Amino acid sequence: MFKLSGIVGVGIVLVGWSSADAQKMPPEEAHLCSVLEAADAAYEPMRKQRAAETDGLSRERLAEQLDQTVDARNVEILKILGGSDPHVARWVVQLTKIDATEIAVKGAMTRYIGIAGKFPCKLPVTFEAAVLSETYTDFLGAKKVGDYITITAKLISHDVRWSPPPAALEWSLLERKSMAEPEYRLAVEEMNDYMAQ
């Protein structure tokens, strides 16, 4: 069985980033990337082996190992993110979408801002933020897609009635996608400029 415990920081090289920039990531963020990458590296060969397997019992055993790999990854991620109150603090993210929408609320138009982005891991680890108020208009007005910022946010869970807390953090619909391209939802508390040196 694949175990994630004991994984230590792996050198993360980001496209367009120097090694010195990558080292400025909070240790928890680098650890998250390492855990996600190690879990996917263990999962993918087993998935391919299961797809090629013709023996029903072997396929079943491999399916159990795949599930155990996903579960172990999810438990480790929840630990990294703070357990029962999952959050990130001043993590580096790259913006992939900045959008503004006006919605009628009780007869008055209210402007909301939406952002999406990715954590700078080797895997495409993406996030979408819950709708933001106009508080962030000036900050995001000076940003463009591709810019790096730091973000502090709580992670939003889904399907909490049917999924255990570790599984409820990741939003992909399919297990394979959750391993190769994890998706998260954030309730933003603070955003700041990323200061590269």
N, C-alpha and C positions, 0 to 999 in steps of 0.2 A: 504494500500500500504506500502511496505517496504521502510524505509528511512535509508540512510547511514550517513547522517550528524549527527555530535555530537558523533561519535564513538571515543573513546579515546583508548590509548594504552592498549592492552590486554597482559597479561603475556604470553610470547612466550617461550616455552621450546623446545629446539632443540636437536635432537638426538646427543649424545656425547658432548653436551654443558652444562656448568653449568649455573645457573641463572645469575651469574656475567658476563659470556661471552655474554649471550643474551642481557643484559643491555647495552653492548658496541655497539650494532647496532645503526646506526643513527636513531633518532626518526621518520623520514619520512619512513624509511624502516620498522620499527615495525608497524607504522600506515598502510602502504600498506598491510602488512600481515593481520592485524586486519580487514581491510575493505574487503579484498578478502575472508577471512574466514567467516565473518558475512554475506556477500552476498551469499556465497555458502550455509550456514546454512539456510538462508531464502528461497533460490531457490529450493533446493532439495525436501523438503516436498511438495511444490506447484507442482513441476514437477511430483511427484508420484501421487498426488491427481488428476492432469489433466489426467494422463495416465489411472487412474481407473474410471474417470468420464464418464458416458454414455450420459448425457444430453448435446446436442450440444451447447446451450447458455452458460452453465456453463464451458464447455471446452474452449469456445472462451474467456470468461471473465478471466479464469485462464491463458490462453495464453498471454493475454494483461498484466496481473500482472507479469508474468515471464519476458516479454520484458521490462517492467518498472523496474524490479529489476536489469536486466542486464544493462540497460541504466543508472540507478542511480549509480551502481557500477563503470561503465566506466567514468562517469563524475567526481566522487570522486577520482578515480585513476589519471585522468588527472590533477586534482588540486594538488594532492600530488606530482606529477612528474614535476610540474612547469608550467602547462598551455600550452601556445602556443609553448614553447621550452622544451619539456619533456626531463628530464635528471635525472641521479642518480650521487651522489658525495660520493665517498668513502664508497659505500655500501658493505656489507659482502656477498660473494657468495661462493658456493662450486663448484669446477670444476668437471664436469662429463665426459668431453671429451677434449683431447688436440691432435690435428692432424696437420700434415704438408703435404703440397701438392706443387708440382712443376708444374707450368703452363708456356707454351711457350707464350711469349709476344714479338711480333715483332722479332721473330727468336731467342730470348734469353730466357733461362729458368729463371723464377723468382719463388722464394720460398714464399709461403704464409702459414700462420698458422691459424688454426681454433680452436675455443674453444666453449664449451657449458657448462652450469652449472645450478645451481638452487639457488634461494634465500632461506634462511633458515626459511621458513614459515611452518606451519603445513600442508597446502595444497602443492602439488607438483607444485610450481611456477618455471617454467624453462625459460632459455634464450639461445639464440645462438648469438654469436658475428659475425658481418660482418667480412670478411676476414681481417686478420691482416698482417702487413708487417713484415719483418725480425727484425724490431726494438725490438720485444718482444722475440726473440729467446733465449737469455741468461736467461731472467726472467722465461719464461715458461719451459726452459730446466731443471731448478732446481725444477720444480713442478711435482706432479703426480696427477692422478685422485683421488678425495677425499679431496685434500687440499683446505683450505679456503684462499681466497685472498680478497683484497678490490678492487673495480672497480669504475671508473668514466667513464660515457658514456652517449651519447645521445640515446634516444629511436627512433627506426626507425618505421615509420608508413607504412601501406600498404593500397591499395585500396582507396586512398584518394579522388579519383574522385567519388566514389560511397558510401563511408562511412563517417559519421561525424568524426571529429578528435578524440573524446573519443573512438569510436569503432575501429578506424584504428590502435590503438596502440597494441591491443591484436591480436595474429596471429592464433589462433585455427580456424579450419574450421567450427566446429559445436558449437552451443550455449552451449550445456551441457558441452562439453569439455572445453570451455572457462571459465566456472564457476568452474569446479572441478579441472582442470589442466591448468591454464592460461599459455600462451606462449608469450614471448617478444623477440624482436631482438634489439641488441645493436650495436652502433658504438663506439667502445672503444677509449677513450682518454687517459686513464692512468690505470695502474694496479700496486698494491703494495702488499707486504706481509701483512697478517693479523697477528697482534701481540696479541696473547692471553696472559693473565697474570695469 
